[in-house]
Amino acid sequence: MKPARDQKYLAWIRTLPCLICGRAAGVEAAHTGPHGMALKSPDSSAIPLCARHHRTGRDSYHKLGPRIFERHHGIDIRAVVVRLTTKPSIRIEVGIFIGRYLGEEYVLGPVQAGLSSAVHEILSVKREDRTWRSLETDQPDLQEFFRIRNRLQRPSRPYL
């Protein structure tokens, strides 16, 4: 079964700044989820990364791999993906549209203004949310990882 594709979502991801350096130009949608041989992961797993942090740099996602990339840059990719894919909701309460996003509620205007106005307002709240960039992990840094790995690797003795 092929993974879900969503070109609009990928286009939106490319409008965000790079998760690592904050660069706004040349951002790519980096697929980070599970995948099979010659298959990309679902588009919903994409995060915004500049070309350097996605493919070409020494500390890029493709060069380091997901686990070391997270440790090196101090991020939690899964938490970022959850935050980026969180959808806002709208309800009507006493003739007023109320929007909910990430546990916060927003007054979006009277019902007479129309649903499209309320949708526009709550989507602008989501677009302005940049807190997904500050989601960090409690994992040790890359230096600590290599120190532990090198200590555990013992030289092999040739059999006599």
C-alpha positions as CSV (number, residue, x, y, z in Angstrom):
1,M,0.0,0.0,0.0
2,K,1.4,3.4,-1.0
3,P,1.7,6.1,1.7
4,A,-0.7,9.0,1.8
5,R,0.3,12.0,-0.4
6,D,-0.8,15.6,0.2
7,Q,0.8,18.2,-2.1
8,K,-0.9,21.1,-0.3
9,Y,0.6,20.0,3.0
10,L,4.0,19.7,1.5
11,A,3.7,23.2,-0.1
12,W,2.7,24.6,3.3
13,I,5.7,22.9,5.0
14,R,8.0,24.5,2.4
15,T,6.7,28.0,3.5
16,L,8.0,27.4,7.0
17,P,11.5,28.2,8.2
18,C,14.1,25.5,8.5
19,L,13.7,23.6,11.8
20,I,17.4,23.8,12.6
21,C,18.8,27.1,11.4
22,G,15.6,29.2,10.8
23,R,16.5,29.9,7.1
24,A,13.4,30.9,5.2
25,A,14.7,30.4,1.6
26,G,15.2,27.0,-0.1
27,V,13.3,25.0,2.5
28,E,12.5,21.4,1.6
29,A,9.8,19.1,2.9
30,A,11.9,16.3,4.5
31,H,10.1,13.0,5.0
32,T,10.9,11.6,8.4
33,G,8.5,8.7,9.0
34,P,8.9,5.0,8.5
35,H,9.3,3.9,4.9
36,G,9.9,0.8,2.8
37,M,12.4,-0.1,0.1
38,A,12.2,2.7,-2.6
39,L,9.2,4.3,-0.9
40,K,9.0,7.6,0.9
41,S,7.2,7.9,4.2
42,P,3.8,9.6,4.3
43,D,3.7,13.3,3.5
44,S,2.3,13.9,7.0
45,S,5.7,13.0,8.4
46,A,7.5,15.9,6.6
47,I,9.4,18.6,8.5
48,P,10.8,21.8,7.1
49,L,14.6,21.7,6.5
50,C,16.9,23.7,4.3
51,A,18.9,21.8,1.7
52,R,22.0,21.8,4.0
53,H,20.2,20.3,6.9
54,H,18.1,17.9,4.8
55,R,20.6,16.5,2.3
56,T,23.9,18.2,1.6
57,G,25.5,19.3,4.9
58,R,27.8,17.2,7.1
59,D,25.1,17.4,9.8
60,S,22.2,16.7,7.5
61,Y,19.3,14.4,8.1
62,H,20.3,12.0,5.3
63,K,24.0,11.9,6.4
64,L,23.4,11.4,10.1
65,G,20.2,9.4,10.1
66,P,17.1,10.2,12.2
67,R,18.4,9.3,15.7
68,I,21.8,11.0,15.5
69,F,20.3,14.0,13.7
70,E,17.8,14.4,16.7
71,R,20.6,14.1,19.2
72,H,23.0,16.4,17.3
73,H,20.5,19.2,16.9
74,G,18.6,18.7,20.2
75,I,15.1,18.2,18.7
76,D,12.4,15.6,18.9
77,I,11.2,15.0,15.3
78,R,8.1,13.0,16.4
79,A,6.9,15.9,18.6
80,V,7.5,18.4,15.8
81,V,5.5,16.3,13.4
82,V,2.6,16.0,15.9
83,R,2.7,19.7,16.4
84,L,2.7,20.5,12.7
85,T,-0.1,18.1,11.9
86,T,-2.4,19.2,14.7
87,K,-5.6,20.6,13.3
88,P,-7.6,23.5,14.7
89,S,-11.3,23.1,15.3
90,I,-14.3,25.5,15.3
91,R,-17.5,25.3,17.2
92,I,-20.5,27.7,17.7
93,E,-21.3,28.9,21.2
94,V,-24.0,31.5,21.8
95,G,-23.9,32.9,18.3
96,I,-20.1,33.2,18.2
97,F,-17.5,31.0,16.5
98,I,-15.0,29.7,18.9
99,G,-11.7,28.2,17.6
100,R,-9.5,25.7,19.5
101,Y,-5.9,25.1,18.7
102,L,-3.3,23.4,21.0
103,G,-5.5,23.7,24.0
104,E,-6.1,27.4,23.6
105,E,-9.5,28.9,22.6
106,Y,-10.0,31.9,20.3
107,V,-13.1,34.0,19.7
108,L,-13.3,34.1,15.9
109,G,-16.3,36.4,15.5
110,P,-20.1,36.3,15.3
111,V,-21.9,33.6,13.3
112,Q,-23.3,36.4,11.0
113,A,-19.8,37.0,9.7
114,G,-19.8,33.5,8.2
115,L,-17.9,30.3,8.5
116,S,-15.2,31.3,5.9
117,S,-14.2,34.3,8.0
118,A,-13.9,32.0,11.1
119,V,-11.8,29.4,9.2
120,H,-9.5,32.2,7.9
121,E,-9.0,33.5,11.5
122,I,-8.2,30.1,13.0
123,L,-5.8,29.2,10.1
124,S,-4.0,32.5,10.6
125,V,-3.5,31.5,14.3
126,K,-2.0,28.2,13.2
127,R,0.3,29.9,10.6
128,E,1.6,32.4,13.2
129,D,2.4,29.5,15.6
130,R,6.2,29.0,15.5
131,T,6.5,27.2,18.9
132,W,7.0,23.9,17.0
133,R,10.6,25.1,16.4
134,S,11.4,25.1,20.1
135,L,10.4,21.5,20.8
136,E,13.6,20.0,22.2
137,T,14.4,16.5,23.3
138,D,16.0,15.4,26.6
139,Q,18.4,13.1,24.7
140,P,22.2,13.5,25.3
141,D,24.2,15.5,22.8
142,L,26.2,14.0,19.9
143,Q,29.5,14.3,21.8
144,E,28.1,12.2,24.6
145,F,26.8,9.6,22.1
146,F,30.2,9.1,20.4
147,R,32.0,9.0,23.8
148,I,29.8,6.2,25.0
149,R,29.9,4.4,21.6
150,N,33.7,4.5,21.5
151,R,34.0,3.3,25.1
152,L,31.8,0.3,24.3
153,Q,33.7,-0.7,21.1
154,R,36.6,-2.8,22.0
155,P,39.2,-3.9,19.6
156,S,38.6,-7.4,18.3
157,R,41.3,-10.0,18.9
158,P,42.2,-12.2,16.0
159,Y,41.7,-15.9,16.7
160,L,44.9,-17.8,17.1
